[in-house]
Amino acid sequence: DEPLSSGFGSRTATAMGHLPIDGPDGTARRLAALEGRTLYTHLNNTNPLNDPAAPHHTELRKLGVEVAADGMVIDL
């Protein structure tokens, strides 16, 4: 729950209607099960996943899920 742990909010991400990325009900494992390329594209700037050196970012890469970089162009 990055908003609380970063000190930038008083509500959890779930309370704000955001889906969790990690954990048993998280979207990361669901996305990893899909065929094709999967990316997270809309993360708060305080989210540690934006840092390629962060442990959670590394865990996503191991699952085959990417975090889109700022300014990245994606052809559909």
LINFEN-V253720 format. One record per residue. N is the residue number from 1. RES is the residue in one small letter. PSI is psi in whole degrees, 0 to 359 (* if undefined). Layout:
n: <N/N>
res: <RES/RES>
psi: <PSI/PSI>
This chain:
n: <1/2/3/4/5/6/7/8/9/10/11/12/13/14/15/16/17/18/19/20/21/22/23/24/25/26/27/28/29/30/31/32/33/34/35/36/37/38/39/40/41/42/43/44/45/46/47/48/49/50/51/52/53/54/55/56/57/58/59/60/61/62/63/64/65/66/67/68/69/70/71/72/73/74/75/76>
res: <d/e/p/l/s/s/g/f/g/s/r/t/a/t/a/m/g/h/l/p/i/d/g/p/d/g/t/a/r/r/l/a/a/l/e/g/r/t/l/y/t/h/l/n/n/t/n/p/l/n/d/p/a/a/p/h/h/t/e/l/r/k/l/g/v/e/v/a/a/d/g/m/v/i/d/l>
psi: <78/323/317/313/335/350/21/16/169/359/154/162/320/321/335/5/9/144/141/147/314/169/177/330/13/157/339/312/326/316/323/333/348/153/152/183/134/136/145/130/349/82/143/146/345/356/125/343/341/345/111/340/354/143/321/325/316/319/320/315/321/328/349/16/138/162/121/138/154/127/2/138/128/119/128/*>
